[in-house]
Amino acid sequence: MNYISTRGYEGTFSSSEAIIRGIAPDGGLFVPESIPQLTKEDLEAMQTMEFYQLSAFVLSKYLTDFTETELLEYTRQAYSEEKWGENPVPLVQLNEYNEREFILELWHGPTCAFKDVALQLLPHLMTASAKKTGLNKKICILTATSGDTGKAALEGFKDLPGTEIIVFYPTGGVSEAQKLQMTTTGGSNTHVVAVNGCFDDAQTGVKRIFGDMEFAITLDEHDIMLSSANSINWGRLAPQIAYYVYSYVELIRKGKMDLTESFNIVVPTGNFGNILAAWFAKQMGIPVHKLICASNRNKVLCDFFSSGTYDRNREFFKTTSPSMDILISSNLERLLFEIAGKNPETVTGWMRQLSEDGKYSVDKDTLKSLQKLFVGGFADETGVSKTILEVYDRTDHVIDPHTAVGFNIYGRYHTRSGDESKTVFASTASPFKFAPAVMDALRGAGYSDEKPIPDIIAELAEESGLEIPQSIAELPSLEVRHKDVIEKEQMGSKVREILLG
């Protein structure tokens, strides 16, 4: 399996090269030349697999530089019971009297967010890829985060020999728990820097650094290369495909679906990587009926699926679901490349318009193709808060604000469409990471004002009956190690300072 650029760069790359590079030389994103198919025999074989085995099996279809034995060893380590508990990604029926709704809990890893599923595995793939490609350089993981990717990447790459990791996050654009998780990170190779601006400012700055050819030459002279832990890196996105395949296998295995049925997947969406992984699972043969793309008030994707115009020229909102506070959804480029018949000229034109004008419009045929599968919708903070309470009252499950965005949009879709298909909700973060917003939803607006965060977390544990994750419980006692705050224009010089002195 080779990889090509969404923007038409001549030549192909192995899976190892795609993982190491992170982004194509022309600024495009790597995509597989073709999408592998799961056979009936594959699906039958997966019925007896644990998650780590199924993950390695799915990845072996894409990462053909690696043997399945190698991948099994990596997934066994990444998804160990010590880190995740007995089942890394449990599929839970929300209510025993409701055979339609299931929640895929993706937050049982070390940092309590779905990003752990990929970022516990990526360091194994990255270091193995370096050996396979004969790379003898220090790898610098350079990442912008809207909250969860940062800590998950830091936890994955912390003290990993031959690497440095630099994480930029927007000031005021992450929850207090997310901020503390990042700024208290130990390790000799970790660097966390706050950027005055929003996530899009940080992400644009990172892309600009990746595109600086003069800087790349300088780094090469010092035996350093840049790579990414964002979902623009195929090695970050591919592991996410596996848990959507797993959700289908679990529905069949539990007797909740038969082979003639299709099901919906609901994904709270910001950078579009998580829902794109579900799209790849469908293309592999998993019978997905609708992909429900749930946005918060930063509803650029909702508007796009409605009108065909992607327009980032709008007011930016800081919300209670900060990991979705994004106006430039990078992974959408991969989907557009596939939907447009793998036409790089078309995609390059749209991306150029986005860069120059802040917007672009797809043609009617492309929009029609998108609307056949995707349903877009958005929820504001009032709707999110009401949904957290409604889901708790109805199912006894406490969900975080991001997951609540998904439930909110699905509820309106179900009422409007009458679609009774089985539905899997991607639950992307532990409610403890957003305890103030969750307790305000459960007890009333303003309930958490002026209360210490540890007290709010303790109250949430008592209310929900859930155990406080260790990585959250220990935060108040940890030393804040990373205190740098810079302007967005200083990001390049900050990376130079860290890597070159």
Secondary structure, DSSP 8 states (H G I E B T S, - for coil): -EEEETT--SS-EEHHHHHHHSS-TTS--EEESS-----HHHHHHHTT--HHHHHHHHHHHH-TTS-HHHHHHHHHHHT-HHHH-S-SS-EEEEETTEEEEEEEE---STTSBTHHHHHTTHHHHHHHHHHHTT--SEEEEEEE-SSHHHHHHHHHHTT-TTEEEEEEEETTSS-HHHHHHHHT---TTEEEEEEES-HHHHHHHHHHHHT-HHHHHHHHHTTEEEE--STTSHHHHHHHHHHHHHHHHHHHHTTS--TT--EEEEEE-SSSHHHHHHHHHHHTT--EEEEEEEE-S--HHHHHHHHSEEE--S-----S-GGG--S--TTHHHHHHHHTTS-HHHHHHHHHHHHHHSEEE--HHHHHHHHHHEEEEE--HHHHHHHHHHHHHHHS----HHHHHHHHHHHHHHHHH----EEEEEE-B-GGGGHHHHHHHHH-TTTTTT--HHHHHHHHHHHH-----HHHHTGGGS------EEEGGGHHHHHHHHHH-
